[in-house]
């Protein structure tokens, strides 16, 4: 078993997963860890000057109403931007402009040097592999980071860091579900992934279902479900044996699981 999974991570906080403070901020990540999150889940994108920053997407809405693209701006330019964030204001917390400033992944991994992270890097290409290798070396990434990446980037990184945990990309999950529905999955010996993170349902298809979970667990693959309902969905996913959940509301999930 890879080092990332030895502590049996169960709750992933998406962009921190704290409703009352800005997502993808230091204060959100701190509060998530204080409330018992096992893994912080985020995404990274490359700036015009090839610096990796955390963000929900490449497109950022600013307070003027404009939408700007991370890849078209330098880090210095981005640091000056106050972008819109959706959160329920916590009147007991004083938030400085720094809480709205885009952070580099290097800054975040330095600040939270003992925390585990799931990082979606599907926006990155093979030209970013060298900087990713440096990042993983600097921050002990092989033991505390799990990536979601394109196949070519994942292969390149795991060539240097064979113990690096990885999940299937979005397209990988689509292919996996297709193999399950056609019966091909039963004959696949090696799926070349450590885990999947997926919504329970995409369109009319239940991706995370009892049969698929059973198949994957037999192959030693960890299954994490994105949860958006804390009533029947939580009970249903728990009953079919998923390994954990990724949520936008860590506080509520912890309360329901207790």
N, C-alpha and C positions, 0 to 999 in steps of 0.2 A: 504494500500500500504506500502511495506517495505521502510525503510528509504533510502536505496541506490537509489531508483528510484524517490524519491520526487523532485529531481532537474532536472528530465527528461534528463538523460545523452544521448547524441546524437552521439558524435564522440569518438571512442576508438582508441588509438594509439598502434598498435601492436609492442611490444618491444620498445615503444616510438614512432615509426612511423616517424622518422626523417632521411632522406636519407644520409645527409652529415656527420653524426657522428656515432660512434659505437652504435649498438643496445644494449638494456639492460644495458645501462650505465647511470650514474648520469647525464652527460651532455645531453644525449638524452631525458631523462625524464624531465629535467629542460626546455629544449627548447620546448618540446611538450606542456608542461603546459603554457609556455609563448605564444605559438601560438594558444592557445584556446582549446586544447584537454580536453574532459570531464573526460575520464577514461584512465589510463595506463593499457595496457594488457600485461601480461607476464606469464611465466611458471616457476615452481620450481621443483627442484630435490634434493634428499638427498645424502649427501656425505657418505663416509665410516664410519665417526664418527657421523653420524645422524644430520648433520647441513643442514638446508634448504637453497639452493642457487638458484639464478635466472639464467636461461639458456634457449636457444631454444630447446635443447635436452640433453640427458644424454651424448651423444658423442660430444666431443670437438676436433676440428682440431687445432693443434698448428703450429707455424711457421716452424718447422722442417718437416712438412708434416705428422707427426704421428696423429693418432686419439686416444684420451684418454677417459676413462669413469669416469664420476663424482662419481658414486657409488663405484668405486675402489680406490678413493683417499680421503685423509683427507682434511679438509678445509685448513690447513696450507700448504699442498702440492699444492692445487689448486691456492692459492693466489700467488704462485711463477710462475705460468704458464702464458705466453703471448700467447693467442689463436688468431687464424685468425678471422677476422670479415669482412663481406662484407658491405662496405659503400663508398659513394662518398666523397672523402676528401675535407673538407672545409678549404681552405688555410688561412682563416681569424681566424681560431680557433687553438690555440695551445693545443695539446692533450698530457697530461703527461701519463706515464705508468699506473697510477691509473685508467685511463679511459678504460684500457684493462683488469683490474683486475676483477675477478668474485666477485660479491657482494652477501652477504646473504640477504634473504628477510627481516630479522630483521633490517639490516642496511638501506635498501631502505625505509621501512615503517617508520623508525625513522627520516630519512632525509626529506622525503616528508610526514610529519605528518598530513597535511590537504588534501592531494590528495586522489582521489578515484582510486581503483585498481580492475581489473578483473584478477584473478590468476587461471591458470590452474594447478590443483594438481592431475591430473589423474595418474601420475607416483607414487603417494604415496598410502600406504596401511593403514589398521587399526592400525598398530603398530606406526604410526606417529600421531595418533589422539591427544594424550596428548600434544605433542609439538605444534601442530596446535591450540589447545585450549588455550595454554599459549600465543601464538602469537596473536590470536584474542582478548584475554583479554587485553593484553598490548597495542595494537594499535587500540582500539575501532573498531574492525573489523566488528562488527554487523551493523554498519551504513555506512562504507565506502569501504567494500570489497565484491565482488561477486566472487564465486568460480565455477569452473568446476571440478567435481570430480566423482569418481566411486560412485555408489549408496550407498554402505555400509559406505564409509567415509562421504558422504554428510549427511546421516541419523544420524550418530554418532555426527557430528558437530552441526547439527540443533537441536539435542536433548538438547544440552547445550545452543546454541544460536538460538532460534526459529526465530529471525528476520534476520538471515544471508541469503543474497540473493544467489541463485544458478542457474546455467544453466544446461541443459542436457549434459551428456557426449557424446562423438562421437557415441558410441553404442546406447545411448538413442535417438539421432537424427535419426539414421537409423531405429529404432523401431517406432518412431513417424511418419516418412514418410510412413512406411509400413501400419500403422493404418489409415493414411489419404487416401492412395490409395485404401484400402479395404473397407473404409467406417466406420470402427470401431471407429474412432476418434469422430464421431458425438455422440456416446453413452457413451464416457468416461467423467465422471463428474470431476474427479480430476487427473491431469497429474503429480502432485507432482514436479513441477518445476516453477520457477519464470520467466525464460527467455530461449531463445535459441540463440546461436551464431553459424552461419553456412555459408559456401559458398553458393552462389546462386545456383550453379550447381555442382553436383557430378556425374562424368561419363556422361551419357545421361539424367540423372534425374534432373529436376529443383526442388530442395528442397524448396527454398524460392520462392513460387508462390502465386498468388493472393488468391486462395482458401484456402491454408493452413494458410496464414497470417490472413485471415478473421476468420477462426476457432479459432486460438490462441488468437486473440485480444478479441473475445467474452468471452474467459475463463480468461481474464486478464493477459495473458502471453506476455511478451515483446519480440520483434523480432529484432535481430541485424544481419545484413548481412555483410559478408566479401566482400569487393569490390576490384576488380583488374582492372576495366576499368572506366574511368571518362567520358565516352561519353554516349552511349545508356544504359549501365547498371545502371549508377547512376540515370538517368531519369526514367528508368523502375522500379527500386526498390523504388524510392520515390513515384511513382504513385500508387503502391500497398500498401503503408502505413506502411513500416517498421519503427521501432522506432529509428534506428540509424545504424551506419556503423562502422566496424573495418577495419583499413587501415594501410598499410606500409608507406604511404605518406600523413601525416597530412596536410602539407603545400598546396599540390595540391587539396586535398579534400576541405579544407577550402575555397580556391579560387573558386572552382567550385560551392560551395554551397552559396557563397556570392552574 
